[in-house]
């Protein structure tokens, strides 16, 4: 029997345990290297979303009709470049124009009345000045005559006293004394008459001034009323002009019409109808929407990202390098909005324009494979209570 197994025994003696030990050593080395990689290697972790697109840096303007009405003209055409203030759509303004013309006509008529009343007031004021001047002159003349009459009266009284003394001495006849007394009485009566005339002139002046002032006050009240009506009509005209202008829908900024409604003259639009979307001129940015667990607390401004455009294979056209600029703090429609800046728009041979969709990857952290394995195991063992779309 030993002869039958002699060849096998010789083969075993010749091989020994060297190959086995070499195999174990190689396996241990491979496992060691794998453990070093597993525990020490750095792996970039990304959050990915396919709900992303390019948008103009300035938000697009959704142009809506502010009023209901019939279309007169429409200058909307898809892709058309417009300047700020260009008329896009005109809505019928016949009724508003008629109201405006009526208001302007009333304003013109009241303006003529106001001008006439102001002219009358100016004439009354000039007449009042002349009347005061004439009355003052008449009163001054009457006062002068009064002073002159007083002087003559005093002279007559002195003459009567002198003749009375002469008559008492027998040097003058009684007839001369009587004539002097009569003259003195006449002078006193003249003085009293002039005093009454002066008083009458002063009262007439006050009465005339009062009547003139009442007339002028009525004119001032009428002027104030007309000015108030004209101001009210001016405001009404401004409001009616505003209604006319509102029916000329203009471009708020310069840009390109990215979406337009089909409008034809004679058609009718309701208030709030969407007419067009105006994309402002300028560069583009990336807007992405992430699930809340992927974005909140993970994506921050300054993180690096990249975007692959749908319809342009990244193996041929490459990807867009980007940087996170802003992240939302609230969930909207089950997603969190993230805005990214395109680092170099000319990096890929594609004309970047508003609306291009794609997939965005954001580098959120660098971890070891061991951490990734533990995190995956934890996710497998626990189920989230809330499911996100």
C-alpha positions in Angstrom: 0.0 0.0 0.0 2.9 2.3 0.8 4.2 1.7 -2.7 0.9 2.8 -4.2 1.0 6.2 -2.5 4.6 6.8 -2.8 4.2 9.2 -5.6 1.6 11.3 -3.7 3.8 11.4 -0.6 6.8 12.6 -2.6 4.6 15.3 -4.2 3.4 16.5 -0.8 6.9 16.5 0.6 8.1 18.5 -2.3 5.4 21.2 -2.2 5.3 21.8 1.6 3.2 24.9 3.0 4.9 27.7 1.0 2.2 28.2 -1.5 -0.5 28.2 1.1 1.3 30.7 3.2 1.9 32.9 0.2 -1.8 32.8 -0.6 -2.7 33.7 3.0 -0.3 36.6 3.0 -1.7 38.0 -0.3 -5.2 37.8 1.0 -4.2 39.5 4.2 -2.5 42.3 2.2 -5.5 42.8 0.0 -7.8 42.9 3.0 -5.5 45.4 4.7 -5.4 47.7 1.8 -9.2 47.5 1.5 -9.5 48.4 5.2 -7.2 51.3 4.8 -9.3 52.5 1.8 -12.5 51.8 3.6 -11.5 53.7 6.7 -9.3 56.5 5.3 -10.2 57.2 1.7 -12.3 60.3 0.9 -15.3 60.0 -1.3 -17.3 63.0 -2.5 -21.0 62.8 -1.9 -23.5 64.5 -4.2 -27.2 65.4 -4.0 -28.9 65.0 -7.4 -32.1 66.3 -8.8 -33.6 66.1 -12.3 -35.9 69.0 -11.6 -33.6 71.9 -12.7 -33.5 74.4 -15.5 -31.8 77.5 -16.7 -33.5 80.8 -15.9 -32.7 84.4 -16.7 -30.8 86.1 -13.9 -33.6 88.7 -13.7 -36.9 87.0 -13.0 -39.2 86.7 -15.9 -42.2 89.0 -16.1 -45.7 87.5 -16.6 -47.7 90.1 -18.5 -51.4 90.1 -17.6 -54.2 92.3 -18.8 -55.2 94.8 -16.1 -58.7 95.3 -17.5 -61.2 93.5 -19.5 -61.9 94.7 -23.1 -61.7 94.2 -26.8 -58.4 93.8 -28.5 -57.5 96.6 -31.0 -53.9 95.7 -31.9 -51.5 92.9 -30.8 -47.8 93.0 -31.3 -47.1 89.7 -29.6 -44.9 87.2 -31.4 -43.0 84.4 -29.9 -39.3 85.1 -29.6 -39.6 88.8 -30.4 -37.1 91.2 -28.8 -38.7 94.2 -27.3 -37.5 97.4 -25.6 -38.8 98.8 -22.3 -42.0 100.8 -23.0 -42.9 99.1 -26.3 -46.6 98.6 -26.8 -47.5 94.9 -26.8 -51.3 95.0 -26.8 -53.8 97.8 -27.2 -57.4 97.4 -25.7 -60.3 99.4 -27.0 -60.5 102.9 -25.3 -63.4 104.6 -27.0 -65.6 105.0 -23.9 -62.7 106.2 -21.8 -61.6 108.7 -24.5 -65.2 110.1 -24.7 -65.3 110.5 -20.9 -61.9 112.2 -21.0 -62.9 114.6 -23.8 -66.1 115.5 -21.9 -64.2 116.2 -18.7 -61.6 118.3 -20.6 -64.5 120.4 -22.2 -66.1 121.0 -18.8 -62.7 122.0 -17.4 -62.2 124.5 -20.3 -65.6 126.1 -19.8 -65.1 126.4 -16.0 -61.6 127.9 -16.7 -63.2 130.6 -18.9 -65.8 131.4 -16.1 -62.9 131.5 -13.6 -61.0 133.9 -15.7 -64.1 136.2 -16.1 -64.7 136.1 -12.3 -61.1 136.9 -11.6 -61.3 139.8 -14.0 -64.4 141.1 -12.4 -62.8 140.8 -8.9 -59.8 142.8 -10.2 -62.1 145.5 -11.6 -64.0 145.7 -8.3 -60.8 146.0 -6.4 -59.6 148.9 -8.6 -63.0 150.6 -8.3 -62.9 150.2 -4.6 -59.5 151.9 -4.6 -60.7 154.8 -6.7 -63.8 155.2 -4.6 -61.8 155.3 -1.4 -59.5 157.9 -3.0 -62.5 160.0 -4.2 -64.3 159.7 -0.8 -61.1 160.7 1.0 -60.7 163.7 -1.2 -64.3 164.8 -0.7 -64.1 164.4 3.0 -60.8 166.2 3.2 -62.4 169.1 1.1 -65.4 169.1 3.4 -63.2 169.2 6.4 -61.3 172.1 4.9 -64.5 174.0 4.3 -65.6 173.3 7.8 -62.3 174.7 9.2 -62.7 177.8 7.0 -66.4 178.2 8.2 -65.3 177.9 11.8 -62.7 180.7 11.2 -65.4 182.9 9.6 -67.8 182.1 12.4 -65.2 183.0 15.1 -64.6 186.3 13.2 -68.3 187.0 13.0 -68.7 186.4 16.7 -65.8 188.7 17.5 -67.3 191.4 15.3 -70.7 191.1 17.0 -69.1 191.4 20.4 -67.1 194.5 19.3 -70.2 196.2 17.9 -72.1 195.3 21.1 -69.5 197.1 23.2 -69.5 200.1 20.8 -73.3 200.3 20.9 -73.2 200.2 24.7 -70.8 203.2 24.6 -73.1 205.0 22.1 -70.5 204.8 19.3 -72.3 202.4 17.0 -76.0 202.2 15.9 -78.2 199.3 16.9 -78.7 198.4 13.2 -75.0 197.5 12.8 -75.1 195.3 15.9 -78.2 193.4 14.6 -76.4 192.9 11.2 -73.3 191.5 13.0 -75.4 189.2 15.2 -77.3 187.9 12.1 -73.9 187.3 10.3 -72.6 185.4 13.3 -75.7 183.2 13.4 -75.3 182.5 9.6 -71.7 181.6 10.1 -72.6 179.1 12.9 -75.3 177.6 10.8 -72.9 177.1 7.9 -70.4 175.4 10.3 -73.1 173.0 11.5 -74.1 172.3 7.9 -70.5 171.6 6.9 -70.1 169.3 10.0 -73.2 167.4 9.0 -72.0 167.2 5.4 -68.6 165.8 6.5 -70.4 163.2 8.7 -72.7 162.2 5.8 -69.7 161.8 3.4 -67.9 159.6 5.9 -71.0 157.4 6.4 -71.6 157.2 2.6 -67.9 156.1 2.2 -68.3 153.4 4.8 -71.6 152.2 3.2 -70.0 152.1 -0.3 -66.9 150.3 1.0 -69.1 147.7 2.8 -71.2 147.1 -0.3 -68.1 146.9 -2.5 -66.4 144.5 0.0 -69.6 142.3 0.0 -69.5 142.1 -3.8 -65.8 141.3 -3.8 -66.4 138.6 -1.1 -69.1 137.0 -3.3 -66.7 137.0 -6.2 -63.9 135.4 -4.1 -66.4 132.7 -3.0 -67.4 132.0 -6.6 -63.7 131.9 -7.6 -62.9 129.4 -4.9 -65.8 127.2 -6.0 -64.7 127.3 -9.6 -61.1 126.5 -8.6 -62.3 123.6 -6.6 -64.4 122.2 -9.4 -61.5 122.7 -11.9 -59.2 120.8 -9.5 -61.7 118.0 -9.1 -62.1 117.8 -12.9 -58.3 117.8 -13.3 -58.1 114.8 -11.0 -60.9 113.1 -12.9 -59.1 113.7 -16.2 -55.9 112.3 -14.7 -57.8 109.2 -13.6 -59.5 108.8 -17.0 -56.2 109.3 -18.8 -54.8 106.6 -16.5 -57.6 104.3 -17.6 -56.7 105.0 -21.2 -53.0 104.3 -20.6 -53.8 101.1 -18.7 -55.3 99.8 -21.9 -52.0 100.2 -23.7 -50.0 97.2 -22.3 -46.3 97.9 -22.5 -43.1 96.0 -21.9 -41.9 96.7 -18.4 -38.3 96.0 -19.3 -36.3 95.0 -22.4 -36.0 91.4 -23.3 -37.5 88.5 -25.3 -41.0 87.2 -25.4 -40.7 83.6 -24.2 -44.4 82.8 -24.3 -47.3 84.6 -25.9 -51.0 84.1 -26.1 -52.7 84.0 -29.5 -54.6 87.3 -29.8 -56.4 88.8 -32.8 -58.0 92.2 -33.2 -61.6 92.1 -32.2 -61.0 89.4 -29.6 -62.0 89.8 -26.0 -59.8 89.4 -22.9 -60.8 89.3 -19.3 -59.0 91.0 -16.4 -56.0 89.0 -15.3 -55.7 87.0 -18.5 -52.1 85.9 -19.1 -50.8 87.5 -22.3 -47.1 86.8 -22.4 -44.0 86.0 -20.5 -41.1 88.5 -21.0 -37.6 87.1 -20.4 -35.3 90.0 -19.5 -32.0 90.5 -21.3 -28.9 89.3 -19.5 -27.2 86.1 -18.3 -28.7 82.9 -17.0 -28.6 81.0 -13.7 -29.6 77.5 -12.6 -32.7 76.9 -10.5 -33.0 73.5 -9.0 -35.6 71.9 -6.8 -34.5 69.3 -4.2 -36.3 67.1 -1.8 -36.3 68.5 1.8 -34.1 65.8 3.3 -31.5 66.3 0.5 -31.4 70.1 0.7 -32.2 71.3 4.2 -29.1 71.4 6.3 -26.9 69.9 3.5 -26.8 72.4 0.6 -25.2 75.7 1.5 -24.0 78.7 -0.6 -20.5 78.3 -1.9 -20.8 74.5 -2.6 -19.6 73.3 -6.0 -22.1 71.8 -8.5 -22.5 70.7 -12.1 -25.4 70.5 -14.5 -26.0 68.1 -17.4 -28.4 69.6 -20.0 -31.2 67.4 -21.2 -31.0 66.9 -25.0 -27.2 67.5 -25.0 -25.3 64.4 -24.0 -22.7 65.3 -21.5 -20.2 62.9 -23.0 -20.2 65.1 -26.1 -21.1 68.6 -24.8 -19.8 68.3 -21.3 -21.3 69.8 -18.1 -21.8 73.3 -16.7 -19.8 74.1 -13.6 -21.8 76.0 -11.1 -21.7 77.3 -7.5 -24.6 77.4 -5.1 -25.7 81.0 -4.5 -28.9 80.8 -2.4 -31.0 78.1 -0.8 -34.6 78.2 0.3 -35.6 77.7 3.9 -39.2 76.7 3.2 -40.7 73.8 1.4 -42.9 74.6 -1.5 -44.9 72.0 -3.4 -42.8 69.4 -1.6 -39.5 70.8 -2.8 -36.8 73.3 -1.7 -35.6 75.9 -4.2 -31.8 76.2 -4.8 -30.3 78.9 -7.0 -26.8 78.4 -8.6 -24.4 80.6 -10.4 -23.0 79.4 -13.7 -19.2 79.7 -13.4 -18.4 79.8 -17.1 -21.3 79.9 -19.6 -19.0 79.4 -22.5 -17.6 76.2 -21.2 -19.9 74.0 -23.4 -20.8 74.6 -27.0 -24.4 75.2 -26.3 -26.4 78.5 -26.6 -27.7 78.9 -23.0 -31.1 80.3 -22.8 -34.0 80.5 -20.4 -35.9 77.3 -19.9 -33.3 74.6 -20.8 -33.9 71.7 -18.4 -31.3 69.4 -17.0 -29.9 67.4 -14.0 -27.9 69.1 -11.2 -25.4 67.5 -8.9 -24.3 69.4 -5.8 -21.2 68.2 -3.8 -22.5 68.4 -0.3 -19.7 66.6 1.7 -16.6 64.4 1.6 -16.8 61.2 3.7 -15.1 57.8 4.0 -16.6 54.6 2.6 -17.1 53.4 6.2 -19.3 56.3 7.0 -21.3 55.8 3.8 -21.7 52.1 4.6 -22.9 52.9 8.2 -25.3 55.6 6.8 -26.7 53.1 4.2 -27.2 50.5 6.8 -29.0 53.0 9.1 -31.3 54.0 6.2 -32.1 50.4 5.4 -33.0 49.7 9.1 -35.3 52.7 9.4 -38.2 53.8 7.3 -39.2 57.5 7.0 -42.6 58.2 8.3 -43.2 60.8 5.6 -42.9 60.0 2.0 -41.9 62.8 -0.4 -42.9 62.9 -4.0 
